[in-house]
Amino acid sequence: MTRIAVINPNTTASMTATIAYAARLVAAPTTEIIPVTSSMGPVSIEGYYDEAFALPGLLREIGKAEREGAAAAVIACFDDTGLDAARAMARMPVIGICEAALVTAAFIAKRFTVVTTMERSRVPIEELVHRYGMAGRARVRAANIAVLSLEDPNSGARDRLRSEIVRAIAEDNAEAIVLGCAGMADLAKTLSQEFGLPVIDGVGAAVKQAEALVALGLTTSKRGAYAAPLVKRYEGALAEFAPV
């Protein structure tokens, strides 16, 4: 049995349940999904400030998952929160759902649109699109919905998401849609059927790519950028995170 830790770097357990559902929906019968909610940090990640304070809790959970035998980890936030730090810390593969979703979309569509939550989240995702080499193929749109409103059926968030998908198809000539928030993970299949084009959820994409890396026997390179952190003392509230 392959154990994959799927880590929600915010502290909202109900969102972790949504993420776990999407992960288990696509996981192989031989894969055990271990859903984890961060024990410290913001209740949702919406912008750079939230992201910074989500890192300690996220890294704590990734380290714990590896010590407890996980073969790979998925960071279930579309900002790919703490991805480079996690890869430097861990030997097991660590997959960010933004990178996984963009790569998956590129296999099946020439042009695609990421639809995310708020305007303040759009810019960080655009930066990731550039980083991952998809700037000429992907556009990013914000539906102007708060992350946690996706869990409230009376908020109108899902209707605004649908409206932005309509605009992406009409104005961007999108051939596929990427859902730009882990809180949307359970909507991909329904939206794909509704709009008649591929809709990619990063959680599912990341789980399948994690399974592939494990099957190939590949782990994170420890030469260069992802070399293990240098041993040193950390002070104050961050003392527990000192590399040893």
MARDO-389105 format. One record per residue (C-alpha): residue in three letters; x, y, z. Coordinates in steps of 0.1 Angstrom, whole numbers, padded with zeros to 4 digits, always signed. Example, Ala and Ser with C-alpha at 12.3 -4.5 7.8 and 13.67 -1.06 7.14 Angstrom:
ALA+0123-0045+0078/SER+0137-0011+0071/
This chain:
MET+0000+0000+0000/THR+0014+0034-0010/ARG+0006+0061+0016/ILE+0002+0096+0002/ALA-0002+0125+0027/VAL-0025+0152+0013/ILE-0019+0182+0035/ASN-0042+0212+0038/PRO-0020+0241+0049/ASN-0049+0260+0064/THR-0066+0250+0096/THR-0102+0244+0083/ALA-0110+0207+0087/SER-0141+0209+0066/MET-0120+0219+0036/THR-0096+0190+0043/ALA-0126+0167+0040/THR-0134+0182+0006/ILE-0098+0177-0005/ALA-0097+0141+0008/TYR-0129+0133-0011/ALA-0113+0145-0044/ALA-0081+0127-0037/ARG-0097+0094-0029/LEU-0119+0096-0059/VAL-0089+0092-0082/ALA-0064+0073-0061/ALA-0055+0038-0071/PRO-0068+0009-0050/THR-0033+0004-0037/THR-0030+0040-0025/GLU-0039+0051+0010/ILE-0048+0088+0012/ILE-0038+0103+0045/PRO-0056+0137+0048/VAL-0040+0162+0072/THR-0052+0196+0085/SER-0025+0220+0096/SER-0026+0226+0134/MET-0015+0262+0132/GLY-0019+0292+0109/PRO-0048+0309+0090/VAL-0082+0294+0085/SER-0078+0301+0047/ILE-0049+0312+0025/GLU-0058+0343+0005/GLY-0027+0362-0004/TYR+0010+0365+0006/TYR+0005+0373+0043/ASP-0017+0343+0050/GLU+0008+0321+0030/ALA+0037+0332+0051/PHE+0020+0322+0084/ALA+0008+0289+0070/LEU+0044+0277+0064/PRO+0054+0265+0099/GLY+0023+0243+0103/LEU+0026+0229+0068/LEU+0063+0220+0072/ARG+0056+0204+0106/GLU+0030+0182+0090/ILE+0052+0172+0061/GLY+0080+0162+0083/LYS+0057+0142+0105/ALA+0041+0125+0074/GLU+0076+0114+0061/ARG+0086+0101+0096/GLU+0054+0081+0097/GLY+0061+0064+0064/ALA+0043+0085+0037/ALA+0058+0078+0003/ALA+0048+0112-0011/ALA+0030+0144+0000/VAL+0006+0168-0018/ILE+0004+0204-0007/ALA-0033+0212-0012/CYS-0032+0249-0017/PHE-0032+0264-0052/ASP-0005+0289-0042/ASP+0019+0259-0039/THR+0025+0272-0004/GLY+0059+0263+0009/LEU+0067+0239-0019/ASP+0104+0247-0023/ALA+0110+0246+0014/ALA+0091+0213+0017/ARG+0112+0197-0011/ALA+0144+0209+0006/MET+0132+0193+0039/ALA+0119+0160+0026/ARG+0133+0132+0006/MET+0099+0119-0006/PRO+0083+0136-0036/VAL+0063+0167-0027/ILE+0037+0179-0052/GLY+0020+0213-0054/ILE-0015+0213-0068/CYS-0009+0243-0090/GLU+0021+0228-0108/ALA+0003+0195-0111/ALA-0028+0210-0125/LEU-0010+0232-0151/VAL+0011+0203-0163/THR-0020+0181-0166/ALA-0039+0208-0185/ALA-0010+0212-0209/PHE-0012+0175-0219/ILE-0048+0179-0231/ALA-0053+0216-0242/LYS-0032+0242-0260/ARG-0049+0271-0242/PHE-0066+0270-0208/THR-0078+0293-0180/VAL-0072+0291-0143/VAL-0103+0303-0124/THR-0094+0312-0088/THR-0111+0328-0059/MET-0101+0364-0051/GLU-0082+0391-0070/ARG-0055+0391-0044/SER-0050+0354-0052/ARG-0048+0360-0089/VAL-0014+0377-0090/PRO+0005+0350-0070/ILE-0010+0323-0093/GLU+0000+0344-0124/GLU+0035+0344-0110/LEU+0034+0306-0107/VAL+0021+0303-0143/HIS+0052+0322-0154/ARG+0075+0301-0132/TYR+0061+0268-0146/GLY+0066+0280-0182/MET+0029+0283-0190/ALA+0026+0320-0196/GLY+0019+0317-0233/ARG-0008+0291-0228/ALA-0027+0300-0195/ARG-0047+0329-0184/VAL-0058+0335-0147/ARG-0092+0349-0137/ALA-0106+0356-0103/ALA-0143+0349-0095/ASN-0141+0373-0065/ILE-0153+0347-0040/ALA-0139+0341-0005/VAL-0124+0306-0001/LEU-0146+0296+0028/SER-0177+0308+0009/LEU-0174+0277-0014/GLU-0186+0256+0015/ASP-0218+0277+0020/PRO-0245+0267-0006/ASN-0263+0300+0000/SER-0233+0322-0006/GLY-0236+0324-0044/ALA-0199+0315-0047/ARG-0205+0285-0071/ASP-0227+0306-0093/ARG-0200+0333-0096/LEU-0175+0305-0103/ARG-0197+0293-0132/SER-0201+0328-0145/GLU-0163+0332-0147/ILE-0160+0299-0165/VAL-0185+0312-0191/ARG-0164+0343-0196/ALA-0132+0322-0198/ILE-0147+0301-0226/ALA-0161+0331-0245/GLU-0133+0356-0240/ASP-0101+0335-0236/ASN-0111+0307-0260/ALA-0103+0284-0232/GLU-0101+0247-0243/ALA-0099+0236-0206/ILE-0105+0250-0172/VAL-0082+0247-0142/LEU-0099+0251-0108/GLY-0076+0275-0089/CYS-0084+0266-0053/ALA-0083+0233-0033/GLY-0118+0242-0020/MET-0132+0236-0055/ALA-0117+0201-0057/ASP-0151+0183-0056/LEU-0166+0203-0084/ALA-0144+0193-0114/LYS-0165+0164-0127/THR-0198+0183-0124/LEU-0184+0214-0141/SER-0168+0193-0169/GLN-0201+0177-0177/GLU-0219+0211-0175/PHE-0196+0230-0198/GLY-0185+0202-0221/LEU-0148+0206-0218/PRO-0120+0193-0195/VAL-0120+0208-0160/ILE-0089+0200-0140/ASP-0087+0198-0102/GLY-0052+0201-0089/VAL-0057+0178-0060/GLY-0066+0148-0082/ALA-0038+0157-0107/ALA-0013+0159-0078/VAL-0023+0125-0064/LYS-0019+0108-0097/GLN+0015+0124-0103/ALA+0026+0115-0068/GLU+0016+0079-0075/ALA+0036+0079-0107/LEU+0068+0092-0090/VAL+0065+0066-0063/ALA+0060+0038-0089/LEU+0091+0051-0108/GLY+0111+0049-0076/LEU+0120+0086-0078/THR+0126+0109-0048/THR+0135+0145-0045/SER+0171+0153-0056/LYS+0194+0163-0027/ARG+0219+0181-0050/GLY+0218+0218-0054/ALA+0186+0237-0047/TYR+0168+0210-0028/ALA+0198+0199-0008/ALA+0190+0193+0029/PRO+0190+0226+0050/LEU+0223+0234+0067/VAL+0223+0224+0104/LYS+0220+0255+0126/ARG+0202+0269+0156/TYR+0169+0286+0152/GLU+0157+0310+0180/GLY+0125+0318+0197/ALA+0091+0304+0186/LEU+0107+0287+0156/ALA+0133+0268+0175/GLU+0116+0234+0168/PHE+0122+0240+0130/ALA+0160+0241+0133/PRO+0176+0216+0109/VAL+0193+0187+0126/
